Amino acid sequence: MKLRTELVNEIHEKIEVNGWSQKEAAEHLGITQPRVSEMLRGKLSKFSLDSLVNMLASVGGDVKLLMA
């Protein structure tokens, strides 16, 4: 769950920096506006790690995995 939270935080930051509405964010992320709303309201269990990684990549975010 921590990883999902971090990914959503990065996505949210990209949305804010670009000044996108939820509708505009949905277009960039490849999801619907209601899904953007769910994500931003913290309904993280509705999103897989894979989908969040893909969404972050679609808005130009970097995903780095660090192995301990």
Distance bins in CASP14 RR format, pairs under 12 A and 6 or more apart:
PFRMAT RR
TARGET T0000
AUTHOR 0000-0000-0000
RMODE 2
METHOD distances of the structure
MODEL  1
1 7 0 0 0 0 0 1 0 0 0 0 0
1 8 0 0 0 0 0 1 0 0 0 0 0
1 42 0 0 0 0 0 1 0 0 0 0 0
1 43 0 0 0 0 0 1 0 0 0 0 0
1 44 1 0 0 1 0 0 0 0 0 0 0
1 45 0 0 0 0 1 0 0 0 0 0 0
1 47 0 0 0 0 0 1 0 0 0 0 0
1 49 0 0 0 0 0 1 0 0 0 0 0
1 52 0 0 0 0 0 1 0 0 0 0 0
2 8 0 0 0 0 0 1 0 0 0 0 0
2 9 0 0 0 0 0 1 0 0 0 0 0
2 44 0 0 0 0 0 1 0 0 0 0 0
2 49 0 0 0 0 0 1 0 0 0 0 0
3 9 0 0 0 0 0 1 0 0 0 0 0
3 10 0 0 0 0 0 1 0 0 0 0 0
3 44 0 0 0 0 1 0 0 0 0 0 0
3 47 0 0 0 0 0 1 0 0 0 0 0
3 48 0 0 0 0 0 1 0 0 0 0 0
3 49 1 0 0 1 0 0 0 0 0 0 0
3 50 0 0 0 0 0 1 0 0 0 0 0
3 52 0 0 0 0 1 0 0 0 0 0 0
3 53 0 0 0 0 1 0 0 0 0 0 0
3 56 0 0 0 0 0 1 0 0 0 0 0
3 63 0 0 0 0 0 1 0 0 0 0 0
3 64 0 0 0 0 0 1 0 0 0 0 0
3 65 0 0 0 0 1 0 0 0 0 0 0
3 66 0 0 0 0 0 1 0 0 0 0 0
4 10 0 0 0 0 0 1 0 0 0 0 0
4 11 0 0 0 0 0 1 0 0 0 0 0
4 39 0 0 0 0 1 0 0 0 0 0 0
4 42 0 0 0 0 1 0 0 0 0 0 0
4 43 0 0 0 0 0 1 0 0 0 0 0
4 44 1 0 1 0 0 0 0 0 0 0 0
4 45 0 0 0 0 1 0 0 0 0 0 0
4 46 0 0 0 0 1 0 0 0 0 0 0
4 47 1 0 0 1 0 0 0 0 0 0 0
4 48 0 0 0 0 1 0 0 0 0 0 0
4 49 1 0 0 1 0 0 0 0 0 0 0
4 50 0 0 0 0 0 1 0 0 0 0 0
4 51 0 0 0 0 1 0 0 0 0 0 0
4 52 1 0 0 1 0 0 0 0 0 0 0
4 53 0 0 0 0 0 1 0 0 0 0 0
4 55 0 0 0 0 0 1 0 0 0 0 0
4 56 0 0 0 0 0 1 0 0 0 0 0
5 11 0 0 0 0 0 1 0 0 0 0 0
5 12 0 0 0 0 0 1 0 0 0 0 0
5 39 0 0 0 0 0 1 0 0 0 0 0
5 42 0 0 0 0 1 0 0 0 0 0 0
5 43 0 0 0 0 0 1 0 0 0 0 0
5 44 1 0 0 1 0 0 0 0 0 0 0
5 45 0 0 0 0 0 1 0 0 0 0 0
5 47 0 0 0 0 0 1 0 0 0 0 0
5 49 0 0 0 0 0 1 0 0 0 0 0
5 52 0 0 0 0 1 0 0 0 0 0 0
6 12 0 0 0 0 0 1 0 0 0 0 0
6 13 0 0 0 0 0 1 0 0 0 0 0
6 44 0 0 0 0 0 1 0 0 0 0 0
6 49 0 0 0 0 0 1 0 0 0 0 0
6 52 0 0 0 0 1 0 0 0 0 0 0
6 53 0 0 0 0 0 1 0 0 0 0 0
6 56 0 0 0 0 1 0 0 0 0 0 0
6 63 0 0 0 0 1 0 0 0 0 0 0
6 64 0 0 0 0 0 1 0 0 0 0 0
6 65 0 0 0 0 0 1 0 0 0 0 0
6 66 0 0 0 0 0 1 0 0 0 0 0
7 13 0 0 0 0 0 1 0 0 0 0 0
7 14 0 0 0 0 0 1 0 0 0 0 0
7 29 0 0 0 0 0 1 0 0 0 0 0
7 39 0 0 0 0 1 0 0 0 0 0 0
7 42 0 0 0 0 0 1 0 0 0 0 0
7 44 0 0 0 0 1 0 0 0 0 0 0
7 47 0 0 0 0 1 0 0 0 0 0 0
7 48 0 0 0 0 0 1 0 0 0 0 0
7 49 1 0 0 1 0 0 0 0 0 0 0
7 50 0 0 0 0 0 1 0 0 0 0 0
7 51 0 0 0 0 1 0 0 0 0 0 0
7 52 1 0 1 0 0 0 0 0 0 0 0
7 53 1 0 0 1 0 0 0 0 0 0 0
7 54 0 0 0 0 0 1 0 0 0 0 0
7 55 1 0 0 1 0 0 0 0 0 0 0
7 56 1 0 1 0 0 0 0 0 0 0 0
7 57 0 0 0 0 0 1 0 0 0 0 0
7 59 0 0 0 0 0 1 0 0 0 0 0
7 61 0 0 0 0 1 0 0 0 0 0 0
7 62 0 0 0 0 0 1 0 0 0 0 0
7 63 1 0 0 1 0 0 0 0 0 0 0
7 64 0 0 0 0 0 1 0 0 0 0 0
7 65 0 0 0 0 0 1 0 0 0 0 0
8 14 0 0 0 0 0 1 0 0 0 0 0
8 15 0 0 0 0 0 1 0 0 0 0 0
8 25 0 0 0 0 0 1 0 0 0 0 0
8 29 0 0 0 0 0 1 0 0 0 0 0
8 35 0 0 0 0 0 1 0 0 0 0 0
8 36 0 0 0 0 0 1 0 0 0 0 0
8 38 0 0 0 0 0 1 0 0 0 0 0
8 39 1 0 1 0 0 0 0 0 0 0 0
8 40 1 0 0 1 0 0 0 0 0 0 0
8 41 0 0 0 0 0 1 0 0 0 0 0
8 42 1 0 0 1 0 0 0 0 0 0 0
8 43 0 0 0 0 1 0 0 0 0 0 0
8 44 1 0 0 1 0 0 0 0 0 0 0
8 45 0 0 0 0 0 1 0 0 0 0 0
8 46 0 0 0 0 0 1 0 0 0 0 0
8 47 1 0 0 1 0 0 0 0 0 0 0
8 49 0 0 0 0 0 1 0 0 0 0 0
8 51 0 0 0 0 0 1 0 0 0 0 0
8 52 1 0 0 1 0 0 0 0 0 0 0
8 53 0 0 0 0 0 1 0 0 0 0 0
8 55 0 0 0 0 1 0 0 0 0 0 0
8 56 0 0 0 0 1 0 0 0 0 0 0
9 15 0 0 0 0 0 1 0 0 0 0 0
9 16 0 0 0 0 0 1 0 0 0 0 0
9 39 0 0 0 0 0 1 0 0 0 0 0
9 40 0 0 0 0 0 1 0 0 0 0 0
9 42 0 0 0 0 0 1 0 0 0 0 0
9 44 0 0 0 0 0 1 0 0 0 0 0
9 52 0 0 0 0 0 1 0 0 0 0 0
9 56 0 0 0 0 0 1 0 0 0 0 0
9 61 0 0 0 0 0 1 0 0 0 0 0
10 16 0 0 0 0 0 1 0 0 0 0 0
10 17 0 0 0 0 0 1 0 0 0 0 0
10 29 0 0 0 0 0 1 0 0 0 0 0
10 39 0 0 0 0 0 1 0 0 0 0 0
10 52 0 0 0 0 1 0 0 0 0 0 0
10 53 0 0 0 0 0 1 0 0 0 0 0
10 55 0 0 0 0 1 0 0 0 0 0 0
10 56 1 0 1 0 0 0 0 0 0 0 0
10 57 0 0 0 0 0 1 0 0 0 0 0
10 58 0 0 0 0 0 1 0 0 0 0 0
10 59 0 0 0 0 1 0 0 0 0 0 0
10 60 0 0 0 0 1 0 0 0 0 0 0
10 61 1 0 0 1 0 0 0 0 0 0 0
10 62 0 0 0 0 1 0 0 0 0 0 0
10 63 0 0 0 0 1 0 0 0 0 0 0
10 64 0 0 0 0 0 1 0 0 0 0 0
11 17 0 0 0 0 0 1 0 0 0 0 0
11 18 0 0 0 0 0 1 0 0 0 0 0
11 20 0 0 0 0 0 1 0 0 0 0 0
11 22 0 0 0 0 0 1 0 0 0 0 0
11 25 0 0 0 0 1 0 0 0 0 0 0
11 26 0 0 0 0 0 1 0 0 0 0 0
11 28 0 0 0 0 1 0 0 0 0 0 0
11 29 1 0 0 1 0 0 0 0 0 0 0
11 30 0 0 0 0 0 1 0 0 0 0 0
11 31 0 0 0 0 0 1 0 0 0 0 0
11 35 0 0 0 0 0 1 0 0 0 0 0
11 36 0 0 0 0 1 0 0 0 0 0 0
11 39 1 0 0 1 0 0 0 0 0 0 0
11 40 0 0 0 0 1 0 0 0 0 0 0
11 42 0 0 0 0 0 1 0 0 0 0 0
11 44 0 0 0 0 0 1 0 0 0 0 0
11 47 0 0 0 0 1 0 0 0 0 0 0
11 51 0 0 0 0 0 1 0 0 0 0 0
11 52 1 0 0 1 0 0 0 0 0 0 0
11 53 0 0 0 0 0 1 0 0 0 0 0
11 54 0 0 0 0 0 1 0 0 0 0 0
11 55 1 0 1 0 0 0 0 0 0 0 0
11 56 1 0 1 0 0 0 0 0 0 0 0
11 57 0 0 0 0 0 1 0 0 0 0 0
11 58 0 0 0 0 1 0 0 0 0 0 0
11 59 1 0 0 1 0 0 0 0 0 0 0
11 60 0 0 0 0 0 1 0 0 0 0 0
11 61 0 0 0 0 1 0 0 0 0 0 0
11 63 0 0 0 0 0 1 0 0 0 0 0
12 18 0 0 0 0 0 1 0 0 0 0 0
12 19 0 0 0 0 0 1 0 0 0 0 0
12 20 0 0 0 0 0 1 0 0 0 0 0
12 22 0 0 0 0 0 1 0 0 0 0 0
12 25 0 0 0 0 1 0 0 0 0 0 0
12 29 0 0 0 0 0 1 0 0 0 0 0
12 36 0 0 0 0 1 0 0 0 0 0 0
12 37 0 0 0 0 0 1 0 0 0 0 0
12 39 0 0 0 0 1 0 0 0 0 0 0
12 40 1 0 0 1 0 0 0 0 0 0 0
12 41 0 0 0 0 0 1 0 0 0 0 0
12 42 0 0 0 0 1 0 0 0 0 0 0
12 44 0 0 0 0 0 1 0 0 0 0 0
12 52 0 0 0 0 0 1 0 0 0 0 0
12 55 0 0 0 0 0 1 0 0 0 0 0
12 56 0 0 0 0 0 1 0 0 0 0 0
12 59 0 0 0 0 0 1 0 0 0 0 0
13 19 0 0 0 0 0 1 0 0 0 0 0
13 20 0 0 0 0 0 1 0 0 0 0 0
13 25 0 0 0 0 0 1 0 0 0 0 0
13 40 0 0 0 0 0 1 0 0 0 0 0
13 56 0 0 0 0 1 0 0 0 0 0 0
13 59 0 0 0 0 1 0 0 0 0 0 0
13 60 0 0 0 0 0 1 0 0 0 0 0
13 61 0 0 0 0 1 0 0 0 0 0 0
14 20 0 0 0 0 1 0 0 0 0 0 0
14 24 0 0 0 0 0 1 0 0 0 0 0
14 25 0 0 0 0 1 0 0 0 0 0 0
14 28 0 0 0 0 1 0 0 0 0 0 0
14 29 0 0 0 0 1 0 0 0 0 0 0
14 36 0 0 0 0 0 1 0 0 0 0 0
14 40 0 0 0 0 0 1 0 0 0 0 0
14 55 0 0 0 0 1 0 0 0 0 0 0
14 56 1 0 0 1 0 0 0 0 0 0 0
14 57 0 0 0 0 0 1 0 0 0 0 0
14 58 0 0 0 0 1 0 0 0 0 0 0
14 59 1 0 1 0 0 0 0 0 0 0 0
14 60 1 0 0 1 0 0 0 0 0 0 0
14 61 1 0 0 1 0 0 0 0 0 0 0
14 62 0 0 0 0 0 1 0 0 0 0 0
15 21 0 0 0 0 1 0 0 0 0 0 0
15 22 0 0 0 0 1 0 0 0 0 0 0
15 23 0 0 0 0 0 1 0 0 0 0 0
15 24 0 0 0 0 1 0 0 0 0 0 0
15 25 1 0 1 0 0 0 0 0 0 0 0
15 26 0 0 0 0 1 0 0 0 0 0 0
15 27 0 0 0 0 0 1 0 0 0 0 0
15 28 0 0 0 0 1 0 0 0 0 0 0
15 29 0 0 0 0 1 0 0 0 0 0 0
15 33 0 0 0 0 0 1 0 0 0 0 0
15 36 1 0 0 1 0 0 0 0 0 0 0
15 37 0 0 0 0 0 1 0 0 0 0 0
15 39 0 0 0 0 1 0 0 0 0 0 0
15 40 1 0 0 1 0 0 0 0 0 0 0
15 55 0 0 0 0 0 1 0 0 0 0 0
15 56 0 0 0 0 0 1 0 0 0 0 0
15 58 0 0 0 0 0 1 0 0 0 0 0
15 59 1 0 0 1 0 0 0 0 0 0 0
15 60 0 0 0 0 0 1 0 0 0 0 0
15 61 0 0 0 0 0 1 0 0 0 0 0
16 22 0 0 0 0 0 1 0 0 0 0 0
16 24 0 0 0 0 0 1 0 0 0 0 0
16 25 0 0 0 0 1 0 0 0 0 0 0
16 40 0 0 0 0 0 1 0 0 0 0 0
16 59 0 0 0 0 0 1 0 0 0 0 0
17 25 0 0 0 0 0 1 0 0 0 0 0
17 28 0 0 0 0 0 1 0 0 0 0 0
17 59 0 0 0 0 1 0 0 0 0 0 0
17 60 0 0 0 0 0 1 0 0 0 0 0
17 61 0 0 0 0 0 1 0 0 0 0 0
18 24 1 0 0 1 0 0 0 0 0 0 0
18 25 0 0 0 0 1 0 0 0 0 0 0
18 27 0 0 0 0 0 1 0 0 0 0 0
18 28 1 0 0 1 0 0 0 0 0 0 0
18 29 0 0 0 0 0 1 0 0 0 0 0
18 59 1 0 0 1 0 0 0 0 0 0 0
18 60 0 0 0 0 0 1 0 0 0 0 0
18 61 0 0 0 0 0 1 0 0 0 0 0
19 25 0 0 0 0 1 0 0 0 0 0 0
19 28 0 0 0 0 0 1 0 0 0 0 0
19 59 0 0 0 0 0 1 0 0 0 0 0
20 26 0 0 0 0 1 0 0 0 0 0 0
20 27 0 0 0 0 1 0 0 0 0 0 0
20 28 1 0 0 1 0 0 0 0 0 0 0
20 29 0 0 0 0 1 0 0 0 0 0 0
20 33 0 0 0 0 0 1 0 0 0 0 0
20 36 0 0 0 0 1 0 0 0 0 0 0
20 40 0 0 0 0 0 1 0 0 0 0 0
20 59 0 0 0 0 1 0 0 0 0 0 0
21 27 0 0 0 0 1 0 0 0 0 0 0
21 28 0 0 0 0 0 1 0 0 0 0 0
21 33 0 0 0 0 1 0 0 0 0 0 0
21 36 0 0 0 0 1 0 0 0 0 0 0
21 37 0 0 0 0 0 1 0 0 0 0 0
21 40 0 0 0 0 0 1 0 0 0 0 0
22 28 0 0 0 0 0 1 0 0 0 0 0
22 29 0 0 0 0 1 0 0 0 0 0 0
22 31 0 0 0 0 0 1 0 0 0 0 0
22 32 0 0 0 0 1 0 0 0 0 0 0
22 33 1 0 1 0 0 0 0 0 0 0 0
22 34 0 0 0 0 1 0 0 0 0 0 0
22 35 0 0 0 0 1 0 0 0 0 0 0
22 36 1 0 1 0 0 0 0 0 0 0 0
22 37 1 0 1 0 0 0 0 0 0 0 0
22 38 0 0 0 0 0 1 0 0 0 0 0
22 39 0 0 0 0 1 0 0 0 0 0 0
22 40 1 0 0 1 0 0 0 0 0 0 0
22 41 0 0 0 0 0 1 0 0 0 0 0
23 29 0 0 0 0 0 1 0 0 0 0 0
23 30 0 0 0 0 0 1 0 0 0 0 0
23 31 0 0 0 0 0 1 0 0 0 0 0
23 32 0 0 0 0 1 0 0 0 0 0 0
23 33 1 0 1 0 0 0 0 0 0 0 0
23 34 0 0 0 0 0 1 0 0 0 0 0
23 35 0 0 0 0 0 1 0 0 0 0 0
23 36 0 0 0 0 1 0 0 0 0 0 0
23 37 0 0 0 0 0 1 0 0 0 0 0
24 30 0 0 0 0 0 1 0 0 0 0 0
24 33 0 0 0 0 1 0 0 0 0 0 0
24 36 0 0 0 0 1 0 0 0 0 0 0
24 59 0 0 0 0 0 1 0 0 0 0 0
25 31 0 0 0 0 1 0 0 0 0 0 0
25 32 0 0 0 0 0 1 0 0 0 0 0
25 33 1 0 0 1 0 0 0 0 0 0 0
25 34 0 0 0 0 0 1 0 0 0 0 0
25 35 0 0 0 0 1 0 0 0 0 0 0
25 36 1 0 1 0 0 0 0 0 0 0 0
25 37 0 0 0 0 1 0 0 0 0 0 0
25 39 0 0 0 0 1 0 0 0 0 0 0
25 40 0 0 0 0 1 0 0 0 0 0 0
25 55 0 0 0 0 1 0 0 0 0 0 0
25 58 0 0 0 0 0 1 0 0 0 0 0
25 59 0 0 0 0 1 0 0 0 0 0 0
26 32 1 0 1 0 0 0 0 0 0 0 0
26 33 1 0 1 0 0 0 0 0 0 0 0
26 34 0 0 0 0 1 0 0 0 0 0 0
26 35 1 0 0 1 0 0 0 0 0 0 0
26 36 1 0 1 0 0 0 0 0 0 0 0
26 37 0 0 0 0 1 0 0 0 0 0 0
26 38 0 0 0 0 0 1 0 0 0 0 0
26 39 0 0 0 0 1 0 0 0 0 0 0
26 40 0 0 0 0 0 1 0 0 0 0 0
26 55 0 0 0 0 0 1 0 0 0 0 0
26 58 0 0 0 0 0 1 0 0 0 0 0
26 59 0 0 0 0 0 1 0 0 0 0 0
27 33 0 0 0 0 1 0 0 0 0 0 0
27 35 0 0 0 0 0 1 0 0 0 0 0
27 36 0 0 0 0 1 0 0 0 0 0 0
27 55 0 0 0 0 0 1 0 0 0 0 0
27 58 0 0 0 0 0 1 0 0 0 0 0
27 59 0 0 0 0 0 1 0 0 0 0 0
28 36 0 0 0 0 1 0 0 0 0 0 0
28 54 0 0 0 0 0 1 0 0 0 0 0
28 55 0 0 0 0 1 0 0 0 0 0 0
28 56 0 0 0 0 0 1 0 0 0 0 0
28 57 0 0 0 0 0 1 0 0 0 0 0
28 58 1 0 0 1 0 0 0 0 0 0 0
28 59 1 0 1 0 0 0 0 0 0 0 0
28 60 0 0 0 0 1 0 0 0 0 0 0
28 61 0 0 0 0 0 1 0 0 0 0 0
29 35 0 0 0 0 1 0 0 0 0 0 0
29 36 1 0 0 1 0 0 0 0 0 0 0
29 37 0 0 0 0 0 1 0 0 0 0 0
29 38 0 0 0 0 0 1 0 0 0 0 0
29 39 0 0 0 0 1 0 0 0 0 0 0
29 40 0 0 0 0 0 1 0 0 0 0 0
29 47 0 0 0 0 0 1 0 0 0 0 0
29 51 0 0 0 0 1 0 0 0 0 0 0
29 52 0 0 0 0 1 0 0 0 0 0 0
29 53 0 0 0 0 0 1 0 0 0 0 0
29 54 0 0 0 0 1 0 0 0 0 0 0
29 55 1 0 1 0 0 0 0 0 0 0 0
29 56 0 0 0 0 1 0 0 0 0 0 0
29 57 0 0 0 0 0 1 0 0 0 0 0
29 58 1 0 1 0 0 0 0 0 0 0 0
29 59 1 0 0 1 0 0 0 0 0 0 0
29 60 0 0 0 0 0 1 0 0 0 0 0
29 61 0 0 0 0 0 1 0 0 0 0 0
30 36 0 0 0 0 1 0 0 0 0 0 0
30 39 0 0 0 0 0 1 0 0 0 0 0
30 51 0 0 0 0 1 0 0 0 0 0 0
30 54 0 0 0 0 1 0 0 0 0 0 0
30 55 1 0 0 1 0 0 0 0 0 0 0
30 56 0 0 0 0 0 1 0 0 0 0 0
30 57 0 0 0 0 0 1 0 0 0 0 0
30 58 1 0 0 1 0 0 0 0 0 0 0
30 59 0 0 0 0 1 0 0 0 0 0 0
31 37 0 0 0 0 0 1 0 0 0 0 0
31 38 0 0 0 0 1 0 0 0 0 0 0
31 39 0 0 0 0 1 0 0 0 0 0 0
31 40 0 0 0 0 0 1 0 0 0 0 0
31 46 0 0 0 0 0 1 0 0 0 0 0
31 47 0 0 0 0 1 0 0 0 0 0 0
31 51 0 0 0 0 1 0 0 0 0 0 0
31 52 0 0 0 0 0 1 0 0 0 0 0
31 54 0 0 0 0 1 0 0 0 0 0 0
31 55 1 0 0 1 0 0 0 0 0 0 0
31 58 0 0 0 0 1 0 0 0 0 0 0
31 59 0 0 0 0 0 1 0 0 0 0 0
32 38 0 0 0 0 1 0 0 0 0 0 0
32 39 0 0 0 0 0 1 0 0 0 0 0
33 39 0 0 0 0 0 1 0 0 0 0 0
33 40 0 0 0 0 0 1 0 0 0 0 0
34 40 0 0 0 0 0 1 0 0 0 0 0
34 41 0 0 0 0 0 1 0 0 0 0 0
34 43 0 0 0 0 0 1 0 0 0 0 0
34 46 0 0 0 0 0 1 0 0 0 0 0
35 41 0 0 0 0 0 1 0 0 0 0 0
35 42 0 0 0 0 0 1 0 0 0 0 0
35 43 0 0 0 0 1 0 0 0 0 0 0
35 46 1 0 0 1 0 0 0 0 0 0 0
35 47 0 0 0 0 1 0 0 0 0 0 0
35 51 0 0 0 0 1 0 0 0 0 0 0
35 52 0 0 0 0 0 1 0 0 0 0 0
35 55 0 0 0 0 1 0 0 0 0 0 0
36 42 0 0 0 0 0 1 0 0 0 0 0
36 43 0 0 0 0 0 1 0 0 0 0 0
36 46 0 0 0 0 0 1 0 0 0 0 0
36 47 0 0 0 0 0 1 0 0 0 0 0
36 55 0 0 0 0 1 0 0 0 0 0 0
36 59 0 0 0 0 0 1 0 0 0 0 0
37 43 0 0 0 0 1 0 0 0 0 0 0
37 46 0 0 0 0 0 1 0 0 0 0 0
38 44 0 0 0 0 1 0 0 0 0 0 0
38 45 0 0 0 0 1 0 0 0 0 0 0
38 46 1 0 1 0 0 0 0 0 0 0 0
38 47 0 0 0 0 1 0 0 0 0 0 0
38 51 0 0 0 0 0 1 0 0 0 0 0
39 45 0 0 0 0 0 1 0 0 0 0 0
39 46 1 0 0 1 0 0 0 0 0 0 0
39 47 1 0 0 1 0 0 0 0 0 0 0
39 48 0 0 0 0 0 1 0 0 0 0 0
39 51 0 0 0 0 1 0 0 0 0 0 0
39 52 0 0 0 0 1 0 0 0 0 0 0
39 55 0 0 0 0 1 0 0 0 0 0 0
39 56 0 0 0 0 0 1 0 0 0 0 0
40 46 0 0 0 0 0 1 0 0 0 0 0
40 47 0 0 0 0 0 1 0 0 0 0 0
40 55 0 0 0 0 0 1 0 0 0 0 0
41 47 0 0 0 0 0 1 0 0 0 0 0
42 52 0 0 0 0 0 1 0 0 0 0 0
44 51 0 0 0 0 0 1 0 0 0 0 0
44 52 0 0 0 0 1 0 0 0 0 0 0
45 52 0 0 0 0 0 1 0 0 0 0 0
46 52 0 0 0 0 0 1 0 0 0 0 0
47 53 0 0 0 0 0 1 0 0 0 0 0
47 54 0 0 0 0 0 1 0 0 0 0 0
47 55 0 0 0 0 1 0 0 0 0 0 0
47 56 0 0 0 0 0 1 0 0 0 0 0
48 54 0 0 0 0 1 0 0 0 0 0 0
48 55 0 0 0 0 0 1 0 0 0 0 0
49 55 0 0 0 0 0 1 0 0 0 0 0
49 56 0 0 0 0 0 1 0 0 0 0 0
49 63 0 0 0 0 1 0 0 0 0 0 0
49 65 0 0 0 0 0 1 0 0 0 0 0
50 56 0 0 0 0 0 1 0 0 0 0 0
50 57 0 0 0 0 0 1 0 0 0 0 0
50 63 0 0 0 0 0 1 0 0 0 0 0
51 57 0 0 0 0 0 1 0 0 0 0 0
51 58 0 0 0 0 0 1 0 0 0 0 0
52 58 0 0 0 0 0 1 0 0 0 0 0
52 59 0 0 0 0 0 1 0 0 0 0 0
52 61 0 0 0 0 0 1 0 0 0 0 0
52 63 0 0 0 0 1 0 0 0 0 0 0
53 59 0 0 0 0 0 1 0 0 0 0 0
53 60 0 0 0 0 0 1 0 0 0 0 0
53 61 0 0 0 0 1 0 0 0 0 0 0
53 62 0 0 0 0 0 1 0 0 0 0 0
53 63 1 0 1 0 0 0 0 0 0 0 0
53 64 0 0 0 0 0 1 0 0 0 0 0
53 65 0 0 0 0 1 0 0 0 0 0 0
54 60 0 0 0 0 0 1 0 0 0 0 0
54 61 0 0 0 0 0 1 0 0 0 0 0
54 63 0 0 0 0 1 0 0 0 0 0 0
55 61 0 0 0 0 1 0 0 0 0 0 0
55 63 0 0 0 0 0 1 0 0 0 0 0
56 62 0 0 0 0 1 0 0 0 0 0 0
56 63 1 0 1 0 0 0 0 0 0 0 0
56 64 0 0 0 0 0 1 0 0 0 0 0
57 63 1 0 0 1 0 0 0 0 0 0 0
57 64 0 0 0 0 0 1 0 0 0 0 0
END
